Amino acid sequence: DVGGLVGSLQHNSGSYVVANASATGNVNATGQRVGGLIGNLKGGRSVEASYAKGDVSTSGDTAGGLIGQSVEVPITDSYARGDVNSSGNNVGGLVGYTTADITNASASGDVTSTSGRHVGGLIGQWRLNADDGRFGSSSSALAGHQMVNATASGNVSADNKYIGGLVGQVSSGFDCAREFVDFGIACRSGTQVRGYAPISDAHATGDVNTTYDGDGNGDAHVGGLIGGMEGARQLTNLSASGEVTSASGDRVGGLIGNVNHADGNYGITNASATGNVSTTGQNVGGLIGRYFGGGSVETSYARGNVSTSGNYVGGLIGSTSEPITDSYARGDVNSSGDAVGGLVGSTTGDVTRMYASGRVKGGGSSVGGIVGSNGGTLSDA
């Protein structure tokens, strides 16, 4: 536990606040939980109006420009300006690993991990530990989480999966009793808790690149904003403008690589991606690689070119079962695989008031200017 100000800080009461704290020096370490301000933070009410400006470097897991690991401590009105370099997992421009709210936060440094997974321009891994009291927990620490007004501008480079311009992975689902034994939070034994979170006004401008080779199963989960997301609620006003490149691997998107929503009541609104997307895998899209389990995608667009050699490739979305409305794609789409479309590669949802203007080239079956493989209804497209 190494930090520019404090190595390890644990509050036993939820009333304590870290406020107006800062550090400007570089932090160099070899272990885990390393941050520009705090290495390991547990408990307390929040981190507020704090910053770190130095570079952070370690060979271990869980490194962040401001905080290495923050467990159930919301971060508000705070930022980090230094580069973050690690060879481990959970590496972020602001925080490496967190389980709490993020509000009015930013990071501007480049983020690099030479071999780890969960790497993001702002957060490496955001763990949604909330269950809203429905699964036997009895603590406010498990109340719903959210992200509001979050930005990252640095480039993100890695050699593994779950890589994003803002967040590497938003993860959900855990054993409540096992995860929170250190905090005395009461949960029924064996309770499997799945957290959910909305995200609004989140943006990333840096390029995202991974040299990950697929590791046999193919899933890379790489996105200009978020690599992979589970437990999504409403996603609103999201954007990514950087180039997205994955050496190989599936589920790659200009904005999000893979999205699994909480349920059909929540969708995606006002989302955009303008950078080119390049990989060799399947489920690849100019906006989203693969999208299932949610509501409609509305008033969203992608303008970058999409290039791969796999199946299920689209200028907007690679594959989905959800409705798409009032959206468009302008980039060229090129793949030697099946199910390739200017807007969507493969869909079973309805497509309404859409257009695609890029050139489409597919080497297999089911290739279309709007949709490659269609199981829904097209109208005004």
C-alpha positions as CSV (number, residue, x, y, z in Angstrom):
1,D,0.0,0.0,0.0
2,V,1.8,3.1,-1.3
3,G,0.5,6.6,-1.8
4,G,1.9,10.1,-2.5
5,L,0.2,11.3,0.7
6,V,-1.0,8.1,2.6
7,G,-0.2,4.5,1.9
8,S,-3.3,2.9,3.7
9,L,-6.3,4.6,5.2
10,Q,-9.2,2.8,6.8
11,H,-12.1,4.6,8.5
12,N,-14.4,2.6,10.8
13,S,-17.1,5.2,10.6
14,G,-19.0,6.3,7.5
15,S,-18.8,9.9,8.6
16,Y,-15.2,10.6,7.8
17,V,-14.2,12.6,4.7
18,V,-11.0,13.0,2.8
19,A,-11.3,16.6,1.5
20,N,-9.0,19.2,-0.1
21,A,-6.1,16.8,-0.1
22,S,-3.3,16.8,-2.7
23,A,0.0,15.4,-3.8
24,T,2.3,16.5,-6.6
25,G,5.3,14.2,-6.5
26,N,5.8,11.0,-8.6
27,V,5.1,7.7,-6.9
28,N,7.3,4.6,-7.7
29,A,6.7,1.2,-6.2
30,T,6.8,-2.5,-6.8
31,G,3.8,-3.7,-4.9
32,Q,0.0,-3.6,-5.0
33,R,-2.5,-0.8,-4.3
34,V,-0.5,2.2,-5.3
35,G,-1.9,5.7,-5.8
36,G,-0.8,9.3,-6.5
37,L,-2.6,10.4,-3.3
38,I,-3.7,7.2,-1.4
39,G,-2.7,3.7,-2.0
40,N,-5.5,1.8,-0.3
41,L,-8.7,3.4,1.0
42,K,-11.5,1.6,2.9
43,G,-14.5,3.1,4.7
44,G,-15.4,6.7,5.2
45,R,-18.0,8.9,3.6
46,S,-16.2,10.3,0.5
47,V,-13.1,11.7,-1.2
48,E,-13.9,15.3,-2.1
49,A,-12.1,18.2,-3.9
50,S,-8.8,16.3,-4.0
51,Y,-6.1,15.8,-6.6
52,A,-2.8,14.3,-7.6
53,K,-0.4,15.6,-10.3
54,G,2.5,13.1,-10.2
55,D,3.2,10.0,-12.3
56,V,2.5,6.6,-10.7
57,S,4.5,3.5,-11.5
58,T,4.4,0.0,-10.1
59,S,4.9,-3.6,-11.2
60,G,2.0,-4.8,-9.1
61,D,-1.8,-4.8,-9.4
62,T,-4.3,-2.0,-8.6
63,A,-2.7,1.3,-9.4
64,G,-4.4,4.7,-9.9
65,G,-3.4,8.3,-10.5
66,L,-5.3,9.4,-7.4
67,I,-6.1,6.2,-5.5
68,G,-5.0,2.6,-6.0
69,Q,-8.0,1.0,-4.4
70,S,-11.1,2.6,-3.0
71,V,-13.6,0.3,-1.3
72,E,-17.1,1.8,-0.8
73,V,-15.8,5.4,-0.7
74,P,-17.4,7.7,-3.3
75,I,-15.0,10.1,-5.2
76,T,-16.4,13.6,-6.0
77,D,-14.9,16.8,-7.5
78,S,-11.5,15.2,-7.8
79,Y,-8.9,14.6,-10.5
80,A,-5.5,13.2,-11.5
81,R,-3.0,14.6,-14.0
82,G,-0.1,12.1,-14.1
83,D,0.6,9.1,-16.2
84,V,0.0,5.7,-14.7
85,N,2.2,2.7,-15.6
86,S,2.0,-0.9,-14.3
87,S,2.4,-4.5,-15.4
88,G,-0.5,-5.7,-13.3
89,N,-4.3,-5.7,-13.3
90,N,-6.8,-2.9,-12.3
91,V,-5.0,0.2,-13.6
92,G,-6.7,3.5,-14.0
93,G,-5.9,7.2,-14.6
94,L,-7.9,8.1,-11.4
95,V,-8.4,4.9,-9.5
96,G,-7.3,1.3,-10.2
97,Y,-10.3,-0.5,-8.5
98,T,-13.4,1.0,-6.9
99,T,-16.8,-0.1,-5.7
100,A,-18.4,3.3,-5.2
101,D,-19.9,6.4,-6.9
102,I,-17.9,8.6,-9.2
103,T,-19.1,12.2,-9.6
104,N,-17.4,15.2,-11.3
105,A,-14.1,13.4,-11.7
106,S,-11.4,13.4,-14.4
107,A,-8.0,12.1,-15.4
108,S,-5.7,13.4,-18.2
109,G,-2.6,11.2,-18.0
110,D,-1.7,8.2,-20.3
111,V,-2.5,4.8,-18.7
112,T,-0.4,1.7,-19.6
113,S,-0.3,-1.9,-18.4
114,T,2.2,-4.2,-20.0
115,S,0.4,-7.4,-19.1
116,G,-2.6,-6.9,-16.9
117,R,-6.4,-6.7,-17.5
118,H,-8.9,-4.1,-16.4
119,V,-7.2,-1.0,-17.7
120,G,-9.0,2.3,-18.2
121,G,-8.3,6.0,-18.7
122,L,-10.2,6.9,-15.5
123,I,-10.9,3.5,-13.7
124,G,-9.4,0.1,-14.2
125,Q,-12.3,-1.9,-12.7
126,W,-15.5,-0.5,-11.3
127,R,-17.2,-3.2,-9.2
128,L,-21.0,-2.8,-8.7
129,N,-21.5,-4.2,-5.3
130,A,-25.0,-2.8,-4.9
131,D,-28.1,-4.9,-4.5
132,D,-30.6,-2.1,-3.4
133,G,-31.5,-4.2,-0.4
134,R,-33.3,-6.9,-2.4
135,F,-30.9,-9.8,-1.7
136,G,-30.5,-9.9,2.0
137,S,-27.9,-7.2,2.7
138,S,-28.4,-4.8,5.5
139,S,-26.0,-2.0,4.8
140,S,-26.1,1.4,3.1
141,A,-22.8,0.4,1.6
142,L,-24.7,-1.7,-0.8
143,A,-27.1,1.0,-2.0
144,G,-27.1,1.7,-5.7
145,H,-24.1,3.3,-7.4
146,Q,-23.8,5.8,-10.3
147,M,-21.3,7.6,-12.4
148,V,-22.0,11.3,-13.4
149,N,-19.8,13.7,-15.3
150,A,-16.6,11.7,-15.7
151,T,-13.9,12.3,-18.3
152,A,-10.6,10.9,-19.4
153,S,-8.3,12.4,-22.0
154,G,-5.2,10.2,-21.9
155,N,-4.3,7.3,-24.2
156,V,-4.8,3.8,-22.9
157,S,-2.4,0.9,-23.8
158,A,-2.4,-2.7,-22.6
159,D,-1.6,-6.3,-23.5
160,N,-4.7,-8.0,-22.1
161,K,-8.6,-7.8,-22.1
162,Y,-11.1,-5.4,-20.6
163,I,-9.6,-2.2,-21.8
164,G,-11.4,1.2,-22.1
165,G,-10.8,4.8,-22.7
166,L,-12.7,5.6,-19.4
167,V,-13.3,2.3,-17.7
168,G,-11.7,-1.1,-18.4
169,Q,-14.5,-3.1,-16.9
170,V,-17.8,-2.4,-15.0
171,S,-18.2,-5.8,-13.3
172,S,-21.2,-7.2,-11.4
173,G,-22.1,-10.3,-9.4
174,F,-20.4,-11.6,-6.3
175,D,-20.9,-13.5,-3.0
176,C,-22.0,-10.8,-0.6
177,A,-20.9,-12.5,2.6
178,R,-17.5,-13.4,1.3
179,E,-16.8,-9.9,-0.3
180,F,-17.8,-7.9,2.8
181,V,-16.6,-10.0,5.7
182,D,-14.0,-7.4,6.6
183,F,-16.7,-4.7,7.0
184,G,-19.1,-6.6,9.2
185,I,-21.9,-6.3,6.6
186,A,-24.6,-8.8,7.2
187,C,-25.7,-10.9,4.2
188,R,-27.3,-14.3,4.0
189,S,-24.7,-17.0,3.5
190,G,-24.1,-17.7,-0.1
191,T,-26.1,-14.8,-1.4
192,Q,-25.1,-13.9,-4.9
193,V,-25.5,-10.2,-5.3
194,R,-25.6,-8.4,-8.7
195,G,-25.1,-4.6,-8.7
196,Y,-26.5,-2.1,-11.1
197,A,-25.6,1.5,-12.1
198,P,-26.6,4.3,-14.4
199,I,-23.9,6.3,-16.2
200,S,-24.5,9.8,-17.5
201,D,-22.2,12.5,-19.1
202,A,-19.2,10.3,-19.4
203,H,-16.6,11.0,-22.1
204,A,-13.1,9.8,-23.3
205,T,-10.9,11.3,-26.0
206,G,-7.8,9.2,-25.9
207,D,-6.8,6.3,-28.2
208,V,-7.3,2.8,-26.9
209,N,-5.0,0.0,-27.9
210,T,-4.3,-3.6,-26.8
211,T,-2.0,-6.2,-28.2
212,Y,-4.0,-9.0,-26.6
213,D,-4.1,-12.2,-28.7
214,G,-7.4,-13.6,-27.5
215,D,-5.9,-16.2,-25.2
216,G,-7.8,-19.0,-26.8
217,N,-11.3,-17.8,-26.1
218,G,-11.4,-14.7,-28.3
219,D,-13.1,-12.2,-26.0
220,A,-11.2,-9.0,-25.7
221,H,-13.8,-6.5,-24.4
222,V,-12.3,-3.3,-25.7
223,G,-14.0,0.1,-26.1
224,G,-13.3,3.8,-26.7
225,L,-15.2,4.5,-23.4
226,I,-15.8,1.2,-21.7
227,G,-14.3,-2.2,-22.4
228,G,-17.0,-4.4,-20.9
229,M,-20.1,-3.6,-18.8
230,E,-22.4,-5.8,-16.8
231,G,-25.4,-4.6,-14.8
232,A,-26.0,-1.5,-16.8
233,R,-28.9,0.7,-16.1
234,Q,-29.7,3.8,-18.2
235,L,-26.6,5.0,-20.2
236,T,-27.0,8.7,-21.3
237,N,-24.8,11.3,-23.0
238,L,-21.7,9.1,-23.6
239,S,-19.0,9.8,-26.1
240,A,-15.6,8.5,-27.2
241,S,-13.4,10.1,-30.0
242,G,-10.2,8.1,-29.9
243,E,-9.1,5.3,-32.2
244,V,-9.8,1.7,-30.9
245,T,-7.4,-1.0,-31.9
246,S,-7.2,-4.6,-30.7
247,A,-4.6,-7.0,-32.1
248,S,-7.2,-9.7,-32.1
249,G,-10.3,-10.6,-30.1
250,D,-14.0,-10.3,-30.0
251,R,-16.4,-7.7,-28.6
252,V,-14.7,-4.5,-29.7
253,G,-16.5,-1.1,-30.1
254,G,-15.8,2.5,-30.7
255,L,-17.7,3.3,-27.5
256,I,-18.3,0.0,-25.6
257,G,-17.0,-3.4,-26.4
258,N,-19.7,-5.4,-24.7
259,V,-22.9,-4.4,-22.8
260,N,-25.2,-6.6,-20.7
261,H,-28.0,-4.5,-19.3
262,A,-29.8,-5.1,-16.0
263,D,-33.2,-5.5,-17.8
264,G,-35.2,-4.2,-20.7
265,N,-36.3,-1.0,-18.8
266,Y,-32.9,0.6,-19.4
267,G,-31.3,1.5,-22.6
268,I,-28.7,3.8,-24.3
269,T,-29.5,7.4,-25.3
270,N,-27.3,10.1,-26.9
271,A,-24.2,8.0,-27.3
272,S,-21.5,8.6,-29.9
273,A,-18.2,7.4,-31.2
274,T,-16.1,9.0,-33.9
275,G,-12.8,7.0,-33.9
276,N,-11.9,4.1,-36.2
277,V,-12.2,0.6,-34.9
278,S,-9.8,-2.2,-35.9
279,T,-9.4,-5.8,-34.8
280,T,-9.5,-9.4,-36.2
281,G,-12.3,-10.8,-34.1
282,Q,-16.2,-10.9,-34.2
283,N,-18.9,-8.8,-32.6
284,V,-17.3,-5.5,-33.6
285,G,-19.1,-2.2,-34.1
286,G,-18.4,1.5,-34.6
287,L,-20.3,2.2,-31.4
288,I,-20.9,-1.1,-29.6
289,G,-19.4,-4.5,-30.3
290,R,-22.2,-6.6,-28.7
291,Y,-25.4,-5.4,-26.9
292,F,-27.9,-7.6,-25.2
293,G,-30.4,-7.6,-22.3
294,G,-31.5,-4.0,-22.4
295,G,-33.9,-1.5,-23.9
296,S,-33.5,0.5,-27.1
297,V,-30.5,2.4,-28.5
298,E,-31.8,5.8,-29.3
299,T,-30.4,9.1,-30.9
300,S,-26.9,7.6,-31.2
301,Y,-24.3,7.5,-33.9
302,A,-20.9,6.3,-35.0
303,R,-18.7,8.0,-37.6
304,G,-15.5,5.9,-37.6
305,N,-14.5,3.1,-40.0
306,V,-14.8,-0.5,-38.8
307,S,-12.3,-3.2,-40.0
308,T,-12.0,-6.8,-38.9
309,S,-12.0,-10.4,-40.3
310,G,-14.7,-11.9,-38.1
311,N,-18.5,-12.3,-38.1
312,Y,-21.2,-9.9,-36.7
313,V,-19.8,-6.6,-37.8
314,G,-21.6,-3.3,-38.1
315,G,-21.0,0.4,-38.5
316,L,-23.0,1.1,-35.3
317,I,-23.4,-2.3,-33.5
318,G,-21.9,-5.7,-34.3
319,S,-24.7,-7.8,-32.9
320,T,-27.8,-7.1,-30.8
321,S,-31.3,-8.3,-29.9
322,E,-32.5,-4.8,-28.9
323,P,-34.4,-2.1,-30.8
324,I,-32.5,0.8,-32.5
325,T,-34.2,4.1,-33.1
326,D,-33.2,7.5,-34.6
327,S,-29.5,6.6,-35.0
328,Y,-26.9,6.3,-37.8
329,A,-23.5,5.2,-38.9
330,R,-21.3,7.0,-41.5
331,G,-18.1,4.9,-41.5
332,D,-17.0,2.3,-43.9
333,V,-17.3,-1.4,-42.8
334,N,-14.9,-4.0,-44.0
335,S,-14.8,-7.7,-42.9
336,S,-14.1,-11.1,-44.6
337,G,-16.7,-12.7,-42.3
338,D,-20.5,-13.3,-42.3
339,A,-23.3,-10.9,-41.1
340,V,-21.8,-7.6,-42.0
341,G,-23.9,-4.4,-42.2
342,G,-23.5,-0.7,-42.6
343,L,-25.5,-0.2,-39.4
344,V,-25.8,-3.5,-37.7
345,G,-24.1,-6.9,-38.4
346,S,-26.8,-9.1,-36.9
347,T,-30.0,-8.1,-35.1
348,T,-33.3,-9.7,-33.9
349,G,-34.6,-6.3,-32.7
350,D,-36.5,-3.7,-34.7
351,V,-34.7,-0.9,-36.5
352,T,-36.5,2.4,-37.0
353,R,-35.6,5.7,-38.5
354,M,-32.0,4.8,-39.3
355,Y,-29.4,5.3,-42.0
356,A,-25.9,4.2,-42.9
357,S,-23.8,6.0,-45.5
358,G,-20.5,4.2,-45.5
359,R,-19.3,1.5,-48.0
360,V,-19.8,-2.1,-46.8
361,K,-17.5,-5.0,-47.8
362,G,-18.1,-8.5,-46.6
363,G,-16.4,-11.7,-47.7
364,G,-19.0,-14.1,-46.4
365,S,-22.8,-14.5,-46.4
366,S,-25.4,-12.0,-45.1
367,V,-23.9,-8.7,-46.1
368,G,-26.1,-5.5,-46.3
369,G,-26.0,-1.8,-46.6
370,I,-28.1,-1.4,-43.4
371,V,-28.2,-4.8,-41.7
372,G,-26.3,-8.0,-42.5
373,S,-28.5,-10.6,-40.9
374,N,-31.9,-9.3,-39.9
375,G,-34.5,-11.0,-37.6
376,G,-36.4,-7.9,-36.7
377,T,-38.4,-5.3,-38.6
378,L,-36.9,-2.4,-40.6
379,S,-38.8,0.8,-41.0
380,D,-37.7,4.2,-42.3
381,A,-34.2,2.9,-42.8
